[in-house]
Amino acid sequence: MTENNTARIDTIRLQRLARAFNESAVFYAAIDLELFTHVSAGADSISSLATAMGTSELNAERLVVVCLAMGLLERGSDGGLVNAPDCEKFMVKGSPRYAGPWMTFTRHEVDDWMHLTEKLLDPSPPTELGLYDDLTVERARKYHAATYSIGMGAGRRFCREVDLTGRRKMMDLGGGSGAYSINAVQAFEGLSAVVFDLPPVTVVTQEYLDSNGVADRVTTQGGDFINDELPSGCDVAVMASNLPIYNAANIQKVVHKTFAALEPGGEMHLIGETLNADGIGPVDAAMWGMAEINYGSGGRTHSVTECIGYFENAGFVEVGNVDFIAGTLTRTFGRKPA
Ligand SMILES: C[S@@+](CC[C@H](N)C(=O)[O-])C[C@H]1O[C@@H](n2cnc3c(N)ncnc32)[C@H](O)[C@@H]1O
């Protein structure tokens, strides 16, 4: 190998990591100041944005320069500012796809993350429910305003990818706002669903079922899927976005219980942030497991290999795993023999 093609080792990546929190702060400020909403409404220059956001021109320029650099804003063919396609689709307030509540869902953790070293050294034993200990209806309502803003899209995607034609009843474990159930009963005629979640959450679930006009086909059941009995009479089970909250023993336990509760021939889908089969990356999945330290839970990220193992150990057949949202979520599936 000649010197020219020897990979050069430098500090660029490390420097970026040392200041990566700046990017979150800029994104949060852009959301607070409704930057993307103003751009979508036609404010396409620094001066018009300064007026719309209520900042000085200097500060509007600073924000625009960084957002252009981060690829959140772009220059249109006439040189005016436009939103990047994802910001236009998901970050414009008032749009049905507005995902602002989800993008700021973990903002309250900022201070905790800045004390990660102390938390890593803390010898206190974890609790089972972590974040969900002492959950109130009010906290659940705020929490699920955020999960609903992203979950409806995920629920739609699930129904495009999984054909539930002919299925009769779905249990939606940790179903939260009911996003998956709402979409499923709308997409598949004859299907009903039961959202199983902690009792304070089911109060909020009912509000989403009512506002989506599906309360006649989706019911709720309050309980803890680790320790309580699961709904009966279901031929489909979905468990979405719960995985890093729990350790391996508890996930295995829920998968076992779901297998036992399902009708013969029924199917289970476990959607969650998962590590690749070799346990290395993606970063986003790894970070959801790390985030559990902020809630004192015993949760951690699980790999695709582990998830397949939970299903096979429980007795499921035709077990597989596919990407659900590349780089973040995968879907593990299996069928209970008839
Ligand atoms: C991140 S939310 C996901 C909600 C929904 N599945 C979705 O994808 O939009 C996780 C949900 O799991 C519920 N959950 C967590 N642990 C639970 C348990 N042990 N029993 C029942 N529900 C639980 C939480 O209350 C919360 O509603």
PDBQT file of the ligand as one rigid body, heavy atoms in Angstrom, charges set to zero:
ROOT
HETATM    1  C1  LIG A 401     -43.573   3.637  23.294  1.00  0.00    +0.000 C 
HETATM    2  S1  LIG A 401     -45.217   3.220  23.688  1.00  0.00    +0.000 S 
HETATM    3  C2  LIG A 401     -45.740   2.420  22.191  1.00  0.00    +0.000 C 
HETATM    4  C3  LIG A 401     -47.224   2.526  21.951  1.00  0.00    +0.000 C 
HETATM    5  C4  LIG A 401     -47.729   1.851  20.674  1.00  0.00    +0.000 C 
HETATM    6  N1  LIG A 401     -47.441   0.429  20.663  1.00  0.00    +0.000 N 
HETATM    7  C5  LIG A 401     -47.164   2.506  19.457  1.00  0.00    +0.000 C 
HETATM    8  O1  LIG A 401     -46.253   1.926  18.830  1.00  0.00    +0.000 OA
HETATM    9  O2  LIG A 401     -47.609   3.605  19.127  1.00  0.00    +0.000 OA
HETATM   10  C6  LIG A 401     -45.034   1.873  24.827  1.00  0.00    +0.000 C 
HETATM   11  C7  LIG A 401     -46.330   1.467  25.466  1.00  0.00    +0.000 C 
HETATM   12  O3  LIG A 401     -46.141   0.245  26.166  1.00  0.00    +0.000 OA
HETATM   13  C8  LIG A 401     -46.868   0.307  27.369  1.00  0.00    +0.000 C 
HETATM   14  N2  LIG A 401     -46.293  -0.636  28.343  1.00  0.00    +0.000 N 
HETATM   15  C9  LIG A 401     -45.036  -0.664  28.805  1.00  0.00    +0.000 A 
HETATM   16  N3  LIG A 401     -44.896  -1.656  29.705  1.00  0.00    +0.000 NA
HETATM   17  C10 LIG A 401     -46.100  -2.259  29.805  1.00  0.00    +0.000 A 
HETATM   18  C11 LIG A 401     -46.577  -3.358  30.568  1.00  0.00    +0.000 A 
HETATM   19  N4  LIG A 401     -45.774  -4.023  31.401  1.00  0.00    +0.000 N 
HETATM   20  N5  LIG A 401     -47.860  -3.722  30.422  1.00  0.00    +0.000 NA
HETATM   21  C12 LIG A 401     -48.677  -3.057  29.570  1.00  0.00    +0.000 A 
HETATM   22  N6  LIG A 401     -48.275  -2.016  28.805  1.00  0.00    +0.000 NA
HETATM   23  C13 LIG A 401     -46.990  -1.616  28.931  1.00  0.00    +0.000 A 
HETATM   24  C14 LIG A 401     -46.718   1.744  27.805  1.00  0.00    +0.000 C 
HETATM   25  O4  LIG A 401     -47.680   2.126  28.761  1.00  0.00    +0.000 OA
HETATM   26  C15 LIG A 401     -46.863   2.481  26.483  1.00  0.00    +0.000 C 
HETATM   27  O5  LIG A 401     -48.200   2.777  26.206  1.00  0.00    +0.000 OA
ENDROOT
TORSDOF 0
